[in-house]
Amino acid sequence: MFPYRRTPEMPTPEQAPKGRPEPEFTLPDRHTVLGNPLRGPYPDGLEVADFALGCFWGAERVFWRTPGVWTTLVGYQGGITPNPSYEEVCSGLTGHTEAVRVVFDPSVVPYERLLKVFWEAHDPTQGHRQGNDVGTQYRSAVFTHTPAQAEAAAASRDAYQDVLTSAGHGAITTELQPAAAHPFHPAEPYHQQYLDKNPAGYCGIGGTGVSCPIGVAKADG
């Protein structure tokens, strides 16, 4: 339906598809691995974090495997088109990046620990790509829900930049944006927990091998 653009350029509002007021599908009720509801409202005491780190199939699995995470779901964030389809996002014309919404218990896993998982699970210096996945939909981003999250995300970026630079890597290109200004649009049901349903499916997630000095001193093995 839409051409797949390989030139990683952000679209203008005039280029973006019109979209739709509501999604054209219904999400599954529960997470196939964690067993908890995908959509809110979530139980009291839980918090929400949004991350974009390349193809969301593998990115979601990184977070659902993290102790203290209550549920995860994948979607599109940071773009123009309301309730875009996967084909529209892959066209490069909606401006969205593939994102993972992480609902977590901060008494078990603090937000800073999720930031460590985020930074170490991908290469945040690649701009509009992750490895062989090229396009604005693969760009790195953190969408923050509170001033405390915004402060922690900026501090972790600066700390990680120092160790990346020492290791010979380039500048971090990760966007830090308020989630309130960039609505999260859930992706189609077949994308949710994709690698649980398709264990041999594609996973483009891969980090730099450089430990992020946030929360704990060394990366997990």
N, C-alpha and C positions, 0 to 999 in steps of 0.2 A: 504493500500500500504506500509506503513512504521509502524514499531512497535512503540507504545507509551512507551517511557522510563520513568520510575518513579524514577530512581536514578538521582538526579539533578547534573549532571556533565557536564562541558563545553566540547564540542567535539573538536577533532583535525581537521585540514584541510583535512587529509586523510580520516576521517570518513564522512565528509560533502557531501551531494548530489551535483552533478555537477551544477544543476540549469539551467538557460536559459538566453539568452541575452536580451530578452524582456518579459514582462508579457504575459500570455496567455489569457488575458481578456481586456476589455475596461472599464474604470471607468465611472460611471454616471457623467453627466455634473455638476449637482448642489446638494448642501446639502439639504436633505429633510426637515430640520427644519429651517435653516438660509437662505436658498434660494440662497446662493452665490456659485460660482464655487469651485469645490474641488481642481482642479489643477491650478498651476500658468501658466504664470506670474500673480502675484497679484498686486492690485493697489498700487501706490506710497504711502508711509507713513505707510504701514503695515509691520509687522515683523513676523518671523516664530520661533516657539519654538517646541521642541520635548521632550515628556515625556513618560516613561514606568512605570506603576504602577499596574501591574496585568492584568487581563482579559480586553482587550481593548474595549469590548462592554460597560461596565459601566464606564470605564475611559473616553471614548469619551463624554459620556453624561454629566459628571461632567464639562467638559470644554465648551461644546456648551451652557450650561446654564449660563456661566459666562459672564456678561455684558462686551462688548468691544471685544469679540471674534467674528471674521468675518466669519471664516469657520474652520471646523475640518475634518480630515480624519484619518483612522487607517491603520496601516501597520506593517512591520517587520524591525527591526533595530538592529545593533550591532553584526551581525553574519557574516558568511562566504559565504553561498550559494547566488549567485545573483538571484534576482527575485524568491524567494522561494514560494512554495505553502503552504497553511495552514496545509495540512497533513505533509509536510516536516518539517515545524516549530514545529508542535506538536510531531514529532518523537524525538525531542531533539538533532538532528544531525546537524542542520544548525547553531546553536549558536545565533539565533536571539531572541530578546525579543519582546513581543507585545507592540507596541508604538502608541501614538497619536500625530499627527502633528497639531499644533494649530497656526492658522494665526490670528493675533490680532492687534488692534489699540493701540499703546502705549500711545496715548494721553488720552485714556479712561481707559485702564487697563495696568498698568506698568508690566514689566516682573516679578518684585518682587511679585506682587499680584498673578500671575500665579504660582510662586513657592510656595506660601502659600497654594493655592488650591491643588497643587500637594502633598505637604508633608502631609496635613491633610486628604486627601482622601484615604490614604492607610497606611500600616505599613511598613516603610522602613527598619526595623530591621530583616526581615525574610529571607534574602538570596534568594535562588532560589525557592521562593514560595510566594503566598499570600493566607492566610487562608487555605482552602481545595484544592486550586489550586497549584499543586506541579510540578516544572519543571523549567529549565533555561529560558523558554519563558515567565515566570511570574516574573522575577527579576526586581528590581527597577533600573531605570536609568534616567539620564538627559543628553540629547545630545545638546550641546550648539553651537550656530551659530556665536557668536562674542566673543571677549575677555571680553566685558562687561557682557555678559550672563554668561561666565565661572566664572568670579569674583563673580557675584551675587549668582550663584548656590552654590559655595563653602562657601560663607559667610552664606547663609541661612542654609546649611547643618550643619555648626558648631554651629549656633545659636539654631537650632532645637535639635541637639544632647544634648546641655546643659539642655534644658527643659525635653527632654525624659529621660535623666539620672536621673534628679531630681524626675521624676514620676515613676522610677523603671524599665524603659525599657532598652534594651541592645543597642549595637552599631549599628549605621546606616550602612547598606551594599550597599547603593545606589551607582551605578557607575556614575561618571561624565566624559563624553567623548566628544570630538569635533565631531560635526555632519559631518564635512567635511571628516573625516576618517571612518564614519559609515553611508553609504547611507541609506536613507529611501525608502523602497520598499512598495508601497501601497498594501493593502490586497484586496482580492476578493470583487466584488460589494456587495454581500449579507452581508458582515461584516460592510459596511459603514452605520453609523447611525442605527445600528442593533436594539437598544432599542426603536427607534422611530417607526420602522416597526413592532417590536414585543414588545409591552409595557409590557407584562408579562414575557419577556425573562429573562434569567439568568443574574444576576449582582453580581459579586464577590467582588465589591469594598467596603472596610470598613476601616476606620482609627483607630488610637489609642485613639482618644478622647482628645488628648493633643494639645492645641493651639500652632501654630507656630508663634513666635514673629517677623514676617516679615510684613511690610506694615501697618497692623493695629494690635491693641493690643489683640483682642479677635476673636475667630473663629465665623463664622456666625452660627446662630441657625438653 
